[in-house]
Amino acid sequence: MMLENKVALGQVLFAGGAGFVGRTAVRWFRERHPSVRVLVGGRNLQAAGEIAQEVGAAEAVAIDIEKPRLGLGDDVAVAAVVMLAPEAGLKGLSYAQDLGVPYLNINTGFTELGPELAMFAHRAIAAPVVLASHWMAGAAVFLALNSAKGFESVQSIRLGAIVDEKDPVGPAALEDMERVHGAAPAALVFEGGRRVWLSGDAAKGKVESVDGRSLDATAFSTFDTASLHAATGAPDVRFDLVNGESSSRRRGGEAATEIVVEIEGEADGRAKRSRSMLEFKYGTASLTGLSVVLSLASVLGLNDRSPARPGLYLPELLSDSKWFLDELRSAGATIYEDSK
């Protein structure tokens, strides 16, 4: 059965759809794709039911991430599995592979990727598998890649993210970060084209906020680092994280989330530097949910493109960076760009 027919006949399962990020993803998806039916999956059926009733054309289902098929019956028609809850047993991935439908996960830490890669390798033609555990499910990597288009060669990329201390990121997100840091407290960066693990004083850094403050930061391992090294060939790539007051809240607005990208390289035979910033007033969970929906639309072919064939994908391999950023802008993101 062709993938587009599966979307027409099935329902997109948001596993963890009643969580902080899940709720925003379901709402963004319904706003952008009102005719596609949704399954809001969660352990708390009442909470899932509230979201399903709110968005319409949706049904709440109880899922168990420890059981085969996530505990769902054979009569449930699923067009895609979007895993928004941590799943140590990878039952969601095997479920999607069994059905031959797309799978998208945002909860795999960079240092715990091995099991997903092995499961994909053993069933490489079963289904499209999207690993989107990048910062904000891809928002940062698209901002960087779009800026890098203005360079003939890229020497260094420095990414910085500011999460407002009053941003309700949700317990699942905090649990994810604690789990990943507990397993691998050092942060992976690229220096001189080599993988380097930073800890202690070496992991300390600075991030300049949208409003020009120099903030203390700490190096953080994300998929973005590897994606940008692979995509641009930049020998130096680093991601730093700040938890503090956002520029938006400091000027009396919402607890926004910020992403800053600084690139150095060459263009037209001369040294060039660029600085790009993204500010999203609705916060971390909402930006993550929106980015999930944009990649989901690309893999399903809901954005006037052909559905993705079975294979292994990262967000930047599914969508054009300009299109992605334009979609973020239309949803309320403010993007600043400056180059020298």
N, C-alpha and C positions, 0 to 999 in steps of 0.2 A: 504493500500500500504506500502510495506517495505520501511524503511528510505533510504536504499541504492538506491532504484529505484527512490525515490523522488529527490535524488541528481542528478541522471542521467537525469531526465526529467526536473528538475527545475533549478533555478538560485539562487546563494547565494546573498542575498541583504545586501549590506553594507550601512546602513542608516547613513549619515554623511560621506560618502566615499570620499568626496572632501575636507574634513578638514585636519588639520595637521596630526593627528593620522590616520584618514581614508585613506588618500593617501598612507601612508606607509603600512597600513594593506592590501590594495588592491594590492600593488606592491609585497609584500611578498607572498600573497596568489597566485598571478599569477605565480611567480617564482617557487613555490613549487607544485602547482596544475594547470598545464597549460591547462588541458582538461576540467576543471569545469567552466561553464559560470558564469559571475558575473553581477549583477546589481549595478551600482554606483548611490546611491540615495542621493539627496541633494536639498536644496532650490534653489541653483544657478545651473540651468541646464547646462549653458555654462561651468562652472568649472568642473562639473561632467562629461560632455562630453569630456573634455580634458583628464581626467584621463582614461576614458573608451577607448578612441582612443589610448592612450599611451600603455596600457597593452594588448589590444586585447581581443577577445572573451568576450566582455563586452558591456553593453548598459547603457546609462545614463537615469535615470528616475527622474522626479520631485516628491518629496514627501512632505507631510504636516503632521508633527508629531501631529497636533491637530485634524486630521480627522481619522475616522475609516479606517482600512486597509492602514493607512498612505497616503490616497488619491489615492491609486493604484486601477486599475480596476480588475474585476473578471478574466480577461483573462491573467493576469500576473502570471506565474508559479514560485513560490518561494520555494526553498529547505531549507532555513534557514534565520533568521533575525538577523543580527549583528548590535546592536544599539550602534553607536559611537558618537551620538549626545545626549545631555541632553533632556529627554522627561518627563515632569512633569505629563502628562496625561496617560502614559503607554500604548499608542495605539499600539506600536510595540509589546509589550508582548501579548496583547489580539489578535493581528493579527496572531502571531505565534501559539498561542493556538488554534485559530479557524482553522488554516491550519494543525495543528498537526506536526509542524516542529520545529527544535531547535531554541532557542532564547538565545542570548548572549549579556549581557549588561556590560559596563565598567564605567558607569556614575552615579551609585547610591551611594551617600554618606553613610558612615557607620551608621550615625544617622537617615537616612531617608528610611530605609529598609522595614518598616512595610507594605506599600501597595503592594510591590512585593510578600512578603510572603503570604499575604492574598489572592492575585490573584492566586498564585500557589496552596495554600491549597484548594481553592474552585474548582480547575480544575487540580488536581494533576496528573491525568493520561493523560492529553491532549498532553503534549510535554515535551522534555527535556528543562529545564530552567537553564542557567548558569549565576551565578552572579559573575562577574570577575572584580569587582572594587577594586582589590588589587593593591598594588604599582607596576606599570608597568605591570598591568594585570596578575600578578602572578610571575614575575621574582624573586622578593624578597622572597616570601614564598617558592619557590622551592629551592632557594639557602640555606635557613635556614633548610628546611626539609632534604635536602641531607646531610648537616653537622651533623644534629641531629642523623643520622643513626649510628654514631660512639659512641653514648652514651647509657648506660643502663638506666639511668634516667637523666632528664634534670631539673635543678633548675631555670635557668634564660636564657632568650633570649633577646638580645638587637639588634635591627635593626637600621641602619642609612642609609639615602639616601642623596646624594649630587646632586643637580640640578645646573648645571652651570648657572650663571647669564646671560650668552650670548647664552644659549640654547633656540632656538625658539620653546617653548612648545605649542604655539598656543593660541588664545583667548578663545576657548571653555574650554581648560584645566584650564586656569586661572579663568574663570567664575565659573567652578565647585568648585575649591578650595575656592574661595571667598564665594560662596553660602553655602558650608558646614560649613566653619568657622563662617559665620554670624549666622547660625542657632544653632550651638553648638560650641562656642569658646573654651570650655574645651576639653582636649584630653583624650580618654579612654586608660588606661593601666591596666595590672594585677599586683598587689602587694600582696604577701602572699596568692595567690590564690583567691583574691577578686577583683572585678571590682572597679577601682578608677578613678575619673575624675580629671585631673590635669589642673591647670591654674596658671597664674602669675609666680612667681619665681619657683614653683614646676614643671612647664613645661619646664624650662630651662635645657639644657643638653649639652653634648659634643659628637662629632663624630670624630674618627680618620680616616683621609682620606687614600687613597691608598698610597700616598707618605709620610705618617706619620705625617701630621699636625693635631693638635687638634683644631677642629672648633666648634664655638658656634652653638648650634642646639636648636630646639623647638619640644616638643612632639607633635605627630600628630596622629589623629585617622584614622586607616585604617583597612580593613578586615583582613590584615595579622596578626594583634594582636590577634583577636579572632580565626582565623584559627590555628595559632601555639599553642595557649593555648589548643584548643580542640584536636589537633593532637598529641601533646607531653605531655600534662599534666603539663607543666612548670608553677609553681605558679607565676613567675615574667616574664612578657613580656612587652616590650616597643618599640615604634618606634619613632625615632627622624629624623627631616628633616632639611637640610642645603641648603641655596641658596647662592652660592658663586663660587669661582674659582675652577674648577675641576683640579685634578692632571694632567690630560692629557693636558689641556690648559696651565697649569703652566709650563710644560716642553716643550712647543712650539707646541703642537698638537691640535687636534680638541676639541671643547667644548663637552666633553664626559659626560655621566651620570655614577654615582657610587652607588653601594649598598654594605654595610658592615654588616656582621652578627657576633656577638660575643655570644658564648654559654658557659655556665658553668653547670657542672653536674658530673656524675660519670660513670666510665667504668672500668671493672675488679676490682671493689671494691676500686678504687682510684679516687681522685678528678681529673677532666679533664677540660681543657679549649680549645676552638677552636675559630679561627677567619677566616672567609671566606669573600672574596671580589670579586665583579664583576664589570668590567669596560666595557662600551659599547661606542665605539668611534662615533657611528652615532647619539647619543643623545637620549633624553627621548621619543620623539614621535615615533621614529623608533623602539626602544626596546618595547614600548607598543604595537605597531602594530604587531610586530613579535610574541609577547606573545599571542595576540588575535588569530592569525592564528594557532598557535600550539594547543590552546585549541579548536578552531573550528575544526581542523583536527581530534582531538580525539572524539569530540561529533558526528561528521559526519561519523567517521570510515574511514577516508582518510589516516590513518597511519598504515595500515595493522591490524587494530583492528575492532571489531564489533562496529557498531554505538551505541551510548548511548540510553538506554530505557527512556521513560518519567520519569521525576523525577527532583529533585532539586540538583544542583551541584555547587561546588566551583572548581576552576582550579585544586587544588591539589587532588581532587577526580576523575579527568579524566585522569591524566597522571602520569607516574613514574618520580620522581625528576631527576634521572640520565639521562633518555631519554630527558627530557625537557632541562636540562643544556647542554647536548651534542648538541642539536639542536641550542641552543644559541651560543655555541662555533663555530659551523660550519658556523654561520652567522656573526661572527666577534667579539663575546664577549671574553674577557680575564678573567679567573677566577683564583684567588689565594686562596690557602688553607693552614692553619697552625694550628697545634694542639699541646698541651702540656699535 
